[in-house]
Amino acid sequence: MLLAALLCSCRPAPGPAVLPTSSEQQAVLAQAGQLRDGDLVFRRGRDLMSSLVLRQGRASRFSHVGMVLREGGQVTIVHAMPDEPGSPGGVRQELLADFLAPALASDAASYRLPGLDAAALRAWLQEQHGKPFDMRFVLSDAGALYCSELVLRALAAGGQPQRLATVSAPLLDEPVVTPDALRAISGLQPLAGASAPTPAPMRAVAAP
């Protein structure tokens, strides 16, 4: 689980019964009806794991990211998570409100990259359900996925491959792409709860 902490936050230990919902979370939820397939939704976790993720870059804001997939009248988020007590890890799909639950997140924002092939992106995301979480954080292998890798590969499937800054971390074989690095994608449009990204560029990597 220590390696998983580098890119995706786990669920926090039991804490207060009621936690506040930030104005940014409220803004994302209020604009849920405007979200489209392929939109990015970021969250900042509350737990120690999330703190470790945020330390991977200067002025990091978010520790986890997922992608919108609309199902009828519902807005769901497809994202990759490590194993949790009582819940197997891997690529999962859950309601936006659950993804941004106050017990899990203290901050949130949504973004859109125009010009995506929504049908191709949607088909690719649906094929990833149940794929295992990438505990090794190896971007060059699509057999398992971590959260930022899932988004990068989905964007490539939608016709817009990206080159982003990465960070190197102890015990990992390859440099990794953090959630906040995705906010530096050229042409990415803020939707709700967004702020200007300030990732520190280190080493560019192209999504496979």
GROMACS elastic network, one bead per residue, 0.5 to 0.9 nm:
[ bonds ]
;  ai    aj funct       b0    kb
    1     5     6  0.63818   500
    1    10     6  0.87312   500
    1    49     6  0.89261   500
    1    82     6  0.75714   500
    1    83     6  0.81258   500
    1   135     6  0.80020   500
    2     5     6  0.51886   500
    2     6     6  0.72616   500
    2    49     6  0.79510   500
    3     6     6  0.56187   500
    3     7     6  0.79703   500
    3   135     6  0.64013   500
    3   136     6  0.72174   500
    3   137     6  0.81199   500
    3   171     6  0.79702   500
    3   172     6  0.79499   500
    4     7     6  0.60870   500
    4     8     6  0.60207   500
    4     9     6  0.73973   500
    4    10     6  0.80703   500
    4    49     6  0.81828   500
    4    81     6  0.83699   500
    4    82     6  0.63508   500
    4   133     6  0.88655   500
    4   134     6  0.82203   500
    4   135     6  0.58784   500
    4   136     6  0.81884   500
    4   137     6  0.81816   500
    4   146     6  0.84506   500
    5     8     6  0.56677   500
    5     9     6  0.57539   500
    5    10     6  0.72879   500
    5    48     6  0.84643   500
    5    50     6  0.66740   500
    5    51     6  0.85057   500
    5    52     6  0.62414   500
    5    53     6  0.60683   500
    5    82     6  0.89166   500
    6     9     6  0.79288   500
    6    49     6  0.75442   500
    6    50     6  0.80412   500
    6    52     6  0.61218   500
    6    54     6  0.83597   500
    6    55     6  0.87813   500
    6    56     6  0.74853   500
    6    63     6  0.87501   500
    6   137     6  0.89374   500
    6   169     6  0.78886   500
    6   176     6  0.89434   500
    6   178     6  0.83354   500
    7    49     6  0.88964   500
    7    50     6  0.81964   500
    7    52     6  0.84402   500
    7    53     6  0.54600   500
    7    54     6  0.86369   500
    7    56     6  0.86865   500
    7    63     6  0.67165   500
    7    64     6  0.70746   500
    7   137     6  0.82406   500
    7   146     6  0.72749   500
    7   147     6  0.71454   500
    7   148     6  0.76324   500
    7   176     6  0.80719   500
    7   177     6  0.79925   500
    7   178     6  0.60062   500
    7   179     6  0.72544   500
    8    45     6  0.89588   500
    8    49     6  0.77669   500
    8    50     6  0.70217   500
    8    53     6  0.69473   500
    8    63     6  0.60139   500
    8    64     6  0.52135   500
    8    65     6  0.80724   500
    8    80     6  0.80143   500
    8    81     6  0.65325   500
    8    82     6  0.75578   500
    8   146     6  0.73306   500
    8   147     6  0.63846   500
    8   148     6  0.84546   500
    8   178     6  0.87250   500
    8   179     6  0.83376   500
    9    12     6  0.85376   500
    9    44     6  0.83895   500
    9    45     6  0.61975   500
    9    46     6  0.85683   500
    9    47     6  0.74560   500
    9    48     6  0.82966   500
    9    49     6  0.52760   500
    9    51     6  0.83757   500
    9    52     6  0.86120   500
    9    53     6  0.72695   500
    9    63     6  0.61591   500
    9    64     6  0.63062   500
    9    81     6  0.77385   500
    9    82     6  0.83401   500
    9   104     6  0.89806   500
   10    45     6  0.79599   500
   10    47     6  0.75067   500
   10    48     6  0.87890   500
   10    49     6  0.63347   500
   10    50     6  0.73233   500
   10    81     6  0.73153   500
   10    82     6  0.70391   500
   10    83     6  0.82083   500
   10    84     6  0.70076   500
   10   104     6  0.84992   500
   11    45     6  0.79426   500
   11    46     6  0.83663   500
   11    47     6  0.71879   500
   11    49     6  0.86295   500
   11    84     6  0.72887   500
   11   103     6  0.81964   500
   11   104     6  0.61278   500
   12    15     6  0.78759   500
   12    45     6  0.80802   500
   12    46     6  0.67195   500
   12    47     6  0.50298   500
   12    48     6  0.78500   500
   12    49     6  0.83414   500
   12   103     6  0.74774   500
   12   104     6  0.66946   500
   13    47     6  0.76106   500
   14    17     6  0.82833   500
   14   103     6  0.86574   500
   15    18     6  0.85523   500
   15    19     6  0.88360   500
   15   103     6  0.81476   500
   16    19     6  0.65317   500
   16   103     6  0.84694   500
   17   103     6  0.84531   500
   18   102     6  0.80335   500
   18   103     6  0.78185   500
   19   102     6  0.56360   500
   19   103     6  0.62529   500
   19   106     6  0.87696   500
   20   102     6  0.61808   500
   20   103     6  0.85688   500
   20   106     6  0.78069   500
   21    24     6  0.81634   500
   21    25     6  0.62246   500
   21    26     6  0.67074   500
   21   100     6  0.88176   500
   21   101     6  0.79006   500
   21   102     6  0.54267   500
   21   103     6  0.89840   500
   21   105     6  0.82412   500
   21   106     6  0.68263   500
   21   107     6  0.81022   500
   22    25     6  0.51864   500
   22    26     6  0.62945   500
   22    27     6  0.86307   500
   22   102     6  0.81173   500
   22   105     6  0.87797   500
   22   106     6  0.61837   500
   22   107     6  0.60563   500
   22   108     6  0.80871   500
   23    27     6  0.60970   500
   23    28     6  0.87473   500
   23   107     6  0.81001   500
   23   108     6  0.88731   500
   23   193     6  0.77090   500
   24    27     6  0.50133   500
   24    28     6  0.63489   500
   24    29     6  0.86814   500
   24   106     6  0.87366   500
   24   107     6  0.59763   500
   24   108     6  0.55412   500
   24   109     6  0.64436   500
   24   192     6  0.70497   500
   24   194     6  0.78408   500
   25    28     6  0.52433   500
   25    29     6  0.62385   500
   25    30     6  0.85068   500
   25    43     6  0.84836   500
   25   100     6  0.67890   500
   25   101     6  0.87177   500
   25   102     6  0.85064   500
   25   105     6  0.83218   500
   25   106     6  0.76834   500
   25   107     6  0.58637   500
   25   108     6  0.50255   500
   25   109     6  0.70375   500
   25   192     6  0.85362   500
   25   193     6  0.69992   500
   26    29     6  0.51503   500
   26    30     6  0.59263   500
   26    31     6  0.86462   500
   26   108     6  0.86257   500
   26   193     6  0.84490   500
   27    30     6  0.50394   500
   27    31     6  0.63266   500
   27    32     6  0.86918   500
   27   108     6  0.86145   500
   27   109     6  0.81388   500
   27   192     6  0.56736   500
   27   193     6  0.60289   500
   28    31     6  0.53495   500
   28    32     6  0.62576   500
   28    41     6  0.83655   500
   28   100     6  0.89711   500
   28   108     6  0.70550   500
   28   109     6  0.61962   500
   28   110     6  0.63833   500
   28   191     6  0.78966   500
   28   192     6  0.51645   500
   28   193     6  0.63390   500
   29    32     6  0.50575   500
   29    33     6  0.84438   500
   29    96     6  0.75206   500
   29    97     6  0.70063   500
   29   100     6  0.83531   500
   29   192     6  0.87680   500
   30    33     6  0.76553   500
   30   192     6  0.88465   500
   31    34     6  0.55353   500
   31    35     6  0.69888   500
   31   191     6  0.83159   500
   31   192     6  0.72520   500
   32    35     6  0.53537   500
   32    36     6  0.88541   500
   32    74     6  0.88984   500
   32    75     6  0.67929   500
   32    96     6  0.80006   500
   33    36     6  0.84073   500
   33    73     6  0.85495   500
   33    74     6  0.85796   500
   33    75     6  0.76834   500
   35    38     6  0.86014   500
   35    39     6  0.64859   500
   35    68     6  0.72094   500
   35    69     6  0.89151   500
   35    70     6  0.82262   500
   35    75     6  0.75532   500
   35   110     6  0.84978   500
   35   112     6  0.85036   500
   35   191     6  0.86645   500
   36    39     6  0.57323   500
   36    68     6  0.64842   500
   36    69     6  0.71679   500
   36    70     6  0.68839   500
   36    75     6  0.84776   500
   36   112     6  0.82820   500
   36   118     6  0.86462   500
   37    40     6  0.89332   500
   37    67     6  0.75026   500
   37    68     6  0.50316   500
   37    70     6  0.59627   500
   37    75     6  0.88883   500
   37   118     6  0.63361   500
   37   119     6  0.86302   500
   37   121     6  0.78971   500
   37   122     6  0.67395   500
   38    67     6  0.55746   500
   38    68     6  0.52436   500
   38    69     6  0.66188   500
   38   112     6  0.73696   500
   38   113     6  0.78772   500
   38   116     6  0.76803   500
   38   118     6  0.67765   500
   38   121     6  0.68530   500
   38   122     6  0.74013   500
   38   151     6  0.86916   500
   38   154     6  0.78659   500
   38   155     6  0.76983   500
   38   158     6  0.83794   500
   39    66     6  0.85690   500
   39    67     6  0.56713   500
   39    68     6  0.52137   500
   39    69     6  0.81772   500
   39   110     6  0.69893   500
   39   111     6  0.58178   500
   39   113     6  0.69641   500
   40    65     6  0.69484   500
   40    66     6  0.59521   500
   40    68     6  0.63365   500
   40    77     6  0.87958   500
   40   109     6  0.82513   500
   40   110     6  0.55155   500
   40   111     6  0.51250   500
   40   112     6  0.62239   500
   40   113     6  0.83138   500
   40   151     6  0.79521   500
   41    64     6  0.86287   500
   41    65     6  0.57314   500
   41    66     6  0.54466   500
   41    67     6  0.60444   500
   41    68     6  0.71768   500
   41    77     6  0.78168   500
   41    96     6  0.87875   500
   41   108     6  0.71336   500
   41   109     6  0.57976   500
   41   111     6  0.65720   500
   42    62     6  0.62711   500
   42    63     6  0.76671   500
   42    64     6  0.58127   500
   42    66     6  0.65096   500
   42    67     6  0.87352   500
   42   100     6  0.88708   500
   42   107     6  0.81933   500
   42   108     6  0.53574   500
   42   109     6  0.53193   500
   42   110     6  0.62905   500
   42   111     6  0.84614   500
   42   179     6  0.75745   500
   42   180     6  0.85051   500
   43    61     6  0.84229   500
   43    62     6  0.54744   500
   43    63     6  0.63273   500
   43    64     6  0.54382   500
   43    65     6  0.62977   500
   43    66     6  0.86691   500
   43    99     6  0.82320   500
   43   100     6  0.69019   500
   43   104     6  0.84814   500
   43   105     6  0.58704   500
   43   106     6  0.73745   500
   43   107     6  0.55932   500
   43   109     6  0.67859   500
   44    50     6  0.70854   500
   44    51     6  0.89706   500
   44    54     6  0.86272   500
   44    61     6  0.66736   500
   44    63     6  0.50493   500
   44    64     6  0.64769   500
   44    65     6  0.89224   500
   44   104     6  0.80378   500
   44   105     6  0.52344   500
   44   106     6  0.56865   500
   44   107     6  0.50842   500
   44   108     6  0.63643   500
   45    48     6  0.84821   500
   45    49     6  0.80286   500
   45    50     6  0.51744   500
   45    51     6  0.77605   500
   45    62     6  0.75447   500
   45    63     6  0.61701   500
   45    64     6  0.74186   500
   45   103     6  0.86073   500
   45   104     6  0.55814   500
   45   106     6  0.61918   500
   45   107     6  0.76603   500
   46    49     6  0.83011   500
   46    50     6  0.64328   500
   46    51     6  0.76907   500
   46   102     6  0.89172   500
   46   103     6  0.76551   500
   46   104     6  0.61986   500
   46   105     6  0.58352   500
   46   106     6  0.62357   500
   47    50     6  0.54181   500
   47    51     6  0.66281   500
   47   104     6  0.80849   500
   47   105     6  0.89779   500
   48    52     6  0.65050   500
   48    53     6  0.88954   500
   49    52     6  0.52468   500
   49    53     6  0.65833   500
   49    54     6  0.88971   500
   49    63     6  0.87617   500
   50    53     6  0.50535   500
   50    54     6  0.62623   500
   50    55     6  0.87633   500
   50    62     6  0.82984   500
   50    63     6  0.54862   500
   50    64     6  0.80994   500
   51    54     6  0.51019   500
   51    55     6  0.63771   500
   51    63     6  0.77634   500
   52    55     6  0.52478   500
   52    56     6  0.70400   500
   52    63     6  0.86220   500
   53    56     6  0.55984   500
   53    57     6  0.82497   500
   53    60     6  0.85168   500
   53    62     6  0.82357   500
   53    63     6  0.55919   500
   53    64     6  0.85640   500
   53   178     6  0.78383   500
   53   179     6  0.88661   500
   54    57     6  0.63946   500
   54    58     6  0.81691   500
   54    59     6  0.79436   500
   54    60     6  0.52409   500
   54    61     6  0.67564   500
   54    62     6  0.66852   500
   54    63     6  0.58877   500
   54   178     6  0.87607   500
   54   180     6  0.86840   500
   55    58     6  0.71654   500
   55    59     6  0.83460   500
   55    60     6  0.70966   500
   56    60     6  0.76049   500
   56   167     6  0.70203   500
   56   168     6  0.85929   500
   56   169     6  0.80930   500
   56   178     6  0.76357   500
   57    60     6  0.54941   500
   57   167     6  0.77432   500
   57   178     6  0.81301   500
   57   180     6  0.81663   500
   57   181     6  0.87181   500
   57   198     6  0.87943   500
   57   199     6  0.62453   500
   57   200     6  0.62560   500
   58   198     6  0.71747   500
   58   199     6  0.61680   500
   58   200     6  0.61050   500
   59   197     6  0.84624   500
   59   198     6  0.63217   500
   59   199     6  0.70239   500
   59   200     6  0.86139   500
   60    63     6  0.80086   500
   60   179     6  0.88333   500
   60   180     6  0.62305   500
   60   181     6  0.88741   500
   60   197     6  0.81184   500
   60   198     6  0.72586   500
   60   199     6  0.67849   500
   61   107     6  0.82943   500
   61   179     6  0.88849   500
   61   180     6  0.67012   500
   61   197     6  0.82175   500
   61   198     6  0.89135   500
   62    65     6  0.77686   500
   62   107     6  0.77374   500
   62   108     6  0.76844   500
   62   109     6  0.89061   500
   62   178     6  0.87941   500
   62   179     6  0.63440   500
   62   180     6  0.58620   500
   63   178     6  0.77594   500
   63   179     6  0.61003   500
   63   180     6  0.74663   500
   64    79     6  0.87049   500
   64   147     6  0.66942   500
   64   148     6  0.77347   500
   64   178     6  0.83392   500
   64   179     6  0.57494   500
   64   180     6  0.84308   500
   65    79     6  0.68668   500
   65    80     6  0.85301   500
   65   147     6  0.60308   500
   65   148     6  0.65212   500
   65   151     6  0.77838   500
   65   179     6  0.58847   500
   65   180     6  0.86495   500
   65   182     6  0.89603   500
   66    77     6  0.58016   500
   66    78     6  0.55266   500
   66    80     6  0.75296   500
   66    99     6  0.87900   500
   66   147     6  0.66913   500
   66   148     6  0.78875   500
   66   150     6  0.79984   500
   66   151     6  0.68002   500
   67    76     6  0.82143   500
   67    77     6  0.52921   500
   67    78     6  0.52504   500
   67    79     6  0.65217   500
   67   125     6  0.87255   500
   67   150     6  0.86037   500
   67   151     6  0.66508   500
   67   154     6  0.85556   500
   68    75     6  0.67593   500
   68    76     6  0.57837   500
   68    78     6  0.63763   500
   68    96     6  0.82448   500
   69    74     6  0.87745   500
   69    75     6  0.64234   500
   69    76     6  0.53585   500
   69    77     6  0.59381   500
   69    78     6  0.67028   500
   69    93     6  0.84747   500
   69   122     6  0.69516   500
   69   125     6  0.80600   500
   69   126     6  0.87819   500
   70    73     6  0.71048   500
   70    74     6  0.58479   500
   70    76     6  0.57716   500
   70    77     6  0.82286   500
   71    74     6  0.52328   500
   71    75     6  0.63686   500
   71    76     6  0.69209   500
   72    75     6  0.81276   500
   74    95     6  0.73382   500
   74    96     6  0.84520   500
   75    94     6  0.85782   500
   75    95     6  0.60709   500
   75    96     6  0.58470   500
   75    97     6  0.86288   500
   76    93     6  0.63579   500
   76    94     6  0.52525   500
   76    96     6  0.50995   500
   76    97     6  0.84470   500
   76    98     6  0.89800   500
   76    99     6  0.84461   500
   77    92     6  0.81120   500
   77    93     6  0.54719   500
   77    94     6  0.54459   500
   77    95     6  0.60874   500
   77    96     6  0.57561   500
   77    99     6  0.70518   500
   78    91     6  0.68453   500
   78    92     6  0.56671   500
   78    94     6  0.67749   500
   78    95     6  0.89844   500
   78   125     6  0.73908   500
   78   126     6  0.87451   500
   78   128     6  0.89833   500
   78   129     6  0.81832   500
   78   150     6  0.88363   500
   79    90     6  0.81301   500
   79    91     6  0.54974   500
   79    92     6  0.56619   500
   79    93     6  0.65537   500
   79    94     6  0.84988   500
   79   146     6  0.83069   500
   79   147     6  0.58725   500
   79   148     6  0.87637   500
   79   150     6  0.71207   500
   79   151     6  0.81240   500
   80    89     6  0.73926   500
   80    90     6  0.52248   500
   80    92     6  0.61998   500
   80    93     6  0.88215   500
   80   131     6  0.85171   500
   80   132     6  0.80980   500
   80   133     6  0.60925   500
   80   134     6  0.85224   500
   80   145     6  0.65751   500
   80   146     6  0.54985   500
   80   148     6  0.83937   500
   80   149     6  0.88319   500
   80   150     6  0.69940   500
   81    84     6  0.83064   500
   81    88     6  0.86149   500
   81    89     6  0.52810   500
   81    90     6  0.53725   500
   81    91     6  0.65203   500
   81    92     6  0.75514   500
   81   132     6  0.87053   500
   81   133     6  0.61062   500
   81   134     6  0.87940   500
   81   145     6  0.88114   500
   81   146     6  0.69862   500
   81   147     6  0.68298   500
   82    88     6  0.74487   500
   82    90     6  0.61289   500
   82    91     6  0.89265   500
   82   132     6  0.83260   500
   82   133     6  0.55665   500
   82   134     6  0.78590   500
   82   135     6  0.73713   500
   82   146     6  0.81970   500
   83    86     6  0.83815   500
   83    87     6  0.62709   500
   83    90     6  0.73048   500
   83   133     6  0.79034   500
   84    87     6  0.50456   500
   84    88     6  0.61407   500
   84    89     6  0.65539   500
   85    88     6  0.77322   500
   88   132     6  0.89803   500
   89    92     6  0.79468   500
   89   130     6  0.83998   500
   89   131     6  0.88063   500
   89   132     6  0.65252   500
   89   133     6  0.58895   500
   90   129     6  0.79154   500
   90   130     6  0.57648   500
   90   131     6  0.54529   500
   90   134     6  0.78962   500
   90   144     6  0.79247   500
   90   145     6  0.74919   500
   90   146     6  0.82033   500
   91   128     6  0.64549   500
   91   129     6  0.52678   500
   91   130     6  0.51454   500
   91   131     6  0.53935   500
   91   132     6  0.64432   500
   91   133     6  0.66805   500
   91   144     6  0.88844   500
   91   145     6  0.75190   500
   91   146     6  0.84477   500
   91   147     6  0.84730   500
   91   150     6  0.84240   500
   92   128     6  0.85249   500
   92   129     6  0.59276   500
   92   130     6  0.64182   500
   92   131     6  0.84346   500
   93   129     6  0.75254   500
   94    97     6  0.83586   500
   94    98     6  0.65545   500
   94    99     6  0.65961   500
   95    98     6  0.52700   500
   95    99     6  0.62952   500
   95   100     6  0.87863   500
   96   100     6  0.62356   500
   96   101     6  0.84815   500
   97   100     6  0.52373   500
   97   101     6  0.59062   500
   98   102     6  0.87912   500
   98   104     6  0.86750   500
   99   104     6  0.76011   500
   99   105     6  0.81340   500
  100   103     6  0.83017   500
  100   104     6  0.66433   500
  100   105     6  0.57648   500
  100   106     6  0.83498   500
  100   107     6  0.82969   500
  100   108     6  0.72843   500
  101   104     6  0.54636   500
  101   105     6  0.61367   500
  101   106     6  0.86688   500
  102   105     6  0.51151   500
  102   106     6  0.62471   500
  102   107     6  0.87516   500
  103   106     6  0.80071   500
  105   108     6  0.73106   500
  107   193     6  0.81988   500
  108   192     6  0.83630   500
  108   193     6  0.61908   500
  108   194     6  0.78607   500
  109   190     6  0.79110   500
  109   191     6  0.74369   500
  109   192     6  0.54924   500
  109   194     6  0.50019   500
  109   195     6  0.81654   500
  110   189     6  0.87567   500
  110   190     6  0.63612   500
  110   191     6  0.53299   500
  110   192     6  0.53055   500
  110   193     6  0.66237   500
  110   194     6  0.65415   500
  111   183     6  0.81188   500
  111   188     6  0.64599   500
  111   189     6  0.53974   500
  111   191     6  0.50814   500
  111   192     6  0.72641   500
  111   194     6  0.74207   500
  112   187     6  0.85890   500
  112   188     6  0.56460   500
  112   189     6  0.50289   500
  112   190     6  0.65135   500
  112   191     6  0.68952   500
  113   116     6  0.68666   500
  113   155     6  0.87085   500
  113   160     6  0.89319   500
  113   185     6  0.83477   500
  113   186     6  0.85249   500
  113   187     6  0.63026   500
  113   189     6  0.61065   500
  114   187     6  0.74146   500
  114   188     6  0.73622   500
  114   189     6  0.77654   500
  115   118     6  0.84778   500
  115   158     6  0.85785   500
  115   159     6  0.83255   500
  115   160     6  0.81698   500
  116   119     6  0.87262   500
  116   120     6  0.85692   500
  116   121     6  0.75658   500
  116   155     6  0.73532   500
  116   157     6  0.88164   500
  116   158     6  0.50649   500
  116   159     6  0.61055   500
  116   160     6  0.66905   500
  117   120     6  0.55198   500
  117   121     6  0.61236   500
  117   122     6  0.85593   500
  117   155     6  0.88561   500
  117   157     6  0.79549   500
  117   159     6  0.61269   500
  117   160     6  0.85589   500
  118   121     6  0.50519   500
  118   122     6  0.58947   500
  118   123     6  0.84953   500
  118   158     6  0.62989   500
  119   122     6  0.51306   500
  119   123     6  0.61708   500
  119   124     6  0.86341   500
  119   158     6  0.77854   500
  120   123     6  0.51849   500
  120   124     6  0.62180   500
  120   125     6  0.87030   500
  120   154     6  0.88858   500
  120   157     6  0.62549   500
  120   158     6  0.54977   500
  120   159     6  0.81933   500
  121   124     6  0.51601   500
  121   125     6  0.62150   500
  121   126     6  0.86953   500
  121   154     6  0.57807   500
  121   155     6  0.69304   500
  121   156     6  0.81854   500
  121   157     6  0.53895   500
  121   159     6  0.81880   500
  122   125     6  0.51930   500
  122   126     6  0.62492   500
  122   127     6  0.87396   500
  122   154     6  0.83456   500
  122   157     6  0.88926   500
  122   158     6  0.82041   500
  123   126     6  0.52687   500
  123   127     6  0.64356   500
  123   157     6  0.88767   500
  124   127     6  0.51886   500
  124   128     6  0.66931   500
  124   153     6  0.88311   500
  124   154     6  0.66588   500
  124   157     6  0.65863   500
  124   158     6  0.83880   500
  125   128     6  0.52930   500
  125   129     6  0.71758   500
  125   150     6  0.85182   500
  125   154     6  0.65971   500
  125   157     6  0.89011   500
  126   129     6  0.58597   500
  127   130     6  0.85862   500
  127   131     6  0.85786   500
  128   131     6  0.54761   500
  128   145     6  0.89877   500
  128   150     6  0.86488   500
  129   132     6  0.88838   500
  130   133     6  0.88985   500
  131   143     6  0.74784   500
  131   144     6  0.60980   500
  131   145     6  0.72545   500
  132   135     6  0.87550   500
  132   143     6  0.76250   500
  132   145     6  0.65805   500
  132   146     6  0.87304   500
  133   136     6  0.88508   500
  133   137     6  0.87750   500
  133   144     6  0.53288   500
  133   145     6  0.50700   500
  133   146     6  0.56657   500
  133   147     6  0.83736   500
  134   137     6  0.53104   500
  134   138     6  0.70265   500
  134   139     6  0.88843   500
  134   142     6  0.88543   500
  134   143     6  0.80235   500
  134   146     6  0.51010   500
  134   147     6  0.88089   500
  135   138     6  0.82498   500
  135   144     6  0.81046   500
  135   145     6  0.82536   500
  135   146     6  0.74989   500
  136   144     6  0.88775   500
  136   146     6  0.88467   500
  136   171     6  0.88417   500
  136   172     6  0.64783   500
  136   173     6  0.74368   500
  136   174     6  0.86559   500
  137   141     6  0.89096   500
  137   144     6  0.85437   500
  137   145     6  0.74796   500
  137   146     6  0.63682   500
  137   149     6  0.84316   500
  137   172     6  0.69760   500
  137   173     6  0.78509   500
  137   174     6  0.72431   500
  137   175     6  0.82696   500
  137   176     6  0.66461   500
  138   141     6  0.58126   500
  138   142     6  0.82406   500
  138   144     6  0.83397   500
  138   145     6  0.81426   500
  138   146     6  0.85292   500
  138   149     6  0.88038   500
  138   172     6  0.80376   500
  138   173     6  0.69804   500
  138   174     6  0.59489   500
  138   175     6  0.80474   500
  138   176     6  0.75467   500
  139   142     6  0.71053   500
  139   145     6  0.78992   500
  139   146     6  0.84809   500
  139   149     6  0.64543   500
  139   174     6  0.73362   500
  139   175     6  0.81697   500
  139   176     6  0.71067   500
  139   177     6  0.84055   500
  139   207     6  0.76110   500
  139   208     6  0.76128   500
  140   174     6  0.84846   500
  140   207     6  0.82230   500
  140   208     6  0.65292   500
  141   144     6  0.69620   500
  141   145     6  0.82335   500
  141   208     6  0.85468   500
  142   145     6  0.64190   500
  142   149     6  0.86679   500
  142   150     6  0.89578   500
  142   153     6  0.85907   500
  142   208     6  0.84891   500
  145   148     6  0.82171   500
  145   149     6  0.58727   500
  145   150     6  0.57295   500
  146   149     6  0.52693   500
  146   150     6  0.61044   500
  146   151     6  0.88903   500
  147   150     6  0.52636   500
  147   151     6  0.66619   500
  147   152     6  0.88917   500
  147   178     6  0.86206   500
  147   179     6  0.75691   500
  148   151     6  0.52084   500
  148   152     6  0.62050   500
  148   153     6  0.86660   500
  148   176     6  0.86378   500
  148   177     6  0.62259   500
  148   178     6  0.62194   500
  148   179     6  0.55115   500
  148   180     6  0.89785   500
  148   181     6  0.87406   500
  148   182     6  0.75003   500
  149   152     6  0.50162   500
  149   153     6  0.60802   500
  149   154     6  0.84153   500
  149   176     6  0.85967   500
  149   177     6  0.72261   500
  149   178     6  0.88801   500
  149   207     6  0.79832   500
  150   153     6  0.53425   500
  150   154     6  0.61030   500
  150   155     6  0.86887   500
  151   154     6  0.50259   500
  151   155     6  0.61767   500
  151   156     6  0.86327   500
  151   182     6  0.85109   500
  152   155     6  0.52480   500
  152   156     6  0.63445   500
  152   157     6  0.87258   500
  152   160     6  0.89887   500
  152   161     6  0.71579   500
  152   162     6  0.69759   500
  152   182     6  0.81431   500
  152   207     6  0.60482   500
  152   208     6  0.85117   500
  153   156     6  0.50019   500
  153   157     6  0.61602   500
  153   158     6  0.85821   500
  153   161     6  0.75455   500
  153   162     6  0.89890   500
  153   207     6  0.64496   500
  153   208     6  0.70879   500
  154   158     6  0.62057   500
  154   159     6  0.88062   500
  154   160     6  0.87679   500
  154   161     6  0.86734   500
  155   159     6  0.64903   500
  155   160     6  0.53308   500
  155   161     6  0.59298   500
  155   162     6  0.76724   500
  155   207     6  0.89758   500
  156   159     6  0.51141   500
  156   162     6  0.71707   500
  156   207     6  0.71806   500
  156   208     6  0.79285   500
  157   160     6  0.72313   500
  157   161     6  0.76912   500
  158   161     6  0.81026   500
  161   206     6  0.73083   500
  161   207     6  0.60654   500
  161   208     6  0.79617   500
  162   185     6  0.72542   500
  162   186     6  0.87134   500
  162   205     6  0.81429   500
  162   206     6  0.57738   500
  162   207     6  0.58361   500
  163   185     6  0.80969   500
  163   204     6  0.59412   500
  163   205     6  0.51824   500
  163   207     6  0.64765   500
  164   177     6  0.72233   500
  164   181     6  0.66069   500
  164   182     6  0.71915   500
  164   184     6  0.76177   500
  164   185     6  0.72656   500
  164   201     6  0.80061   500
  164   203     6  0.77094   500
  164   204     6  0.50941   500
  164   205     6  0.54826   500
  164   206     6  0.66750   500
  164   207     6  0.82315   500
  165   176     6  0.85772   500
  165   177     6  0.67372   500
  165   178     6  0.85659   500
  165   181     6  0.63582   500
  165   182     6  0.87388   500
  165   184     6  0.87127   500
  165   199     6  0.81535   500
  165   200     6  0.76091   500
  165   202     6  0.55018   500
  165   205     6  0.63820   500
  166   175     6  0.57007   500
  166   176     6  0.51650   500
  166   178     6  0.69683   500
  166   181     6  0.74485   500
  166   200     6  0.88164   500
  166   201     6  0.70203   500
  166   202     6  0.58657   500
  166   203     6  0.52691   500
  166   204     6  0.61868   500
  166   205     6  0.67974   500
  167   174     6  0.89658   500
  167   175     6  0.52930   500
  167   176     6  0.54590   500
  167   177     6  0.65747   500
  167   178     6  0.75409   500
  167   200     6  0.89187   500
  167   201     6  0.83053   500
  167   202     6  0.63327   500
  167   203     6  0.70750   500
  168   172     6  0.75223   500
  168   173     6  0.87586   500
  168   174     6  0.70072   500
  168   176     6  0.63230   500
  168   202     6  0.87904   500
  168   203     6  0.89564   500
  169   172     6  0.58593   500
  169   173     6  0.85852   500
  169   174     6  0.82662   500
  169   175     6  0.69251   500
  169   176     6  0.77707   500
  170   173     6  0.84940   500
  172   175     6  0.73384   500
  172   176     6  0.84931   500
  175   203     6  0.81878   500
  175   205     6  0.85422   500
  176   205     6  0.88623   500
  177   180     6  0.83292   500
  177   181     6  0.63508   500
  177   182     6  0.77559   500
  177   205     6  0.83503   500
  178   181     6  0.53009   500
  178   182     6  0.71516   500
  179   182     6  0.55840   500
  179   183     6  0.75082   500
  180   183     6  0.54334   500
  180   184     6  0.75287   500
  180   197     6  0.70763   500
  180   198     6  0.81589   500
  180   199     6  0.65139   500
  181   184     6  0.55953   500
  181   185     6  0.76525   500
  181   197     6  0.79726   500
  181   198     6  0.84910   500
  181   199     6  0.58286   500
  181   200     6  0.82557   500
  181   201     6  0.82927   500
  182   185     6  0.55998   500
  182   188     6  0.88714   500
  182   197     6  0.89619   500
  183   186     6  0.84843   500
  183   188     6  0.70370   500
  183   196     6  0.80929   500
  183   197     6  0.58508   500
  183   198     6  0.86279   500
  183   199     6  0.82666   500
  184   187     6  0.86449   500
  184   188     6  0.74886   500
  184   196     6  0.86493   500
  184   197     6  0.62346   500
  184   198     6  0.79169   500
  184   199     6  0.72906   500
  185   188     6  0.56313   500
  186   189     6  0.89081   500
  190   193     6  0.78431   500
  190   194     6  0.54375   500
  190   195     6  0.75975   500
  190   196     6  0.87729   500
  191   194     6  0.65944   500
  192   195     6  0.89969   500
  194   197     6  0.87656   500
  201   204     6  0.75923   500
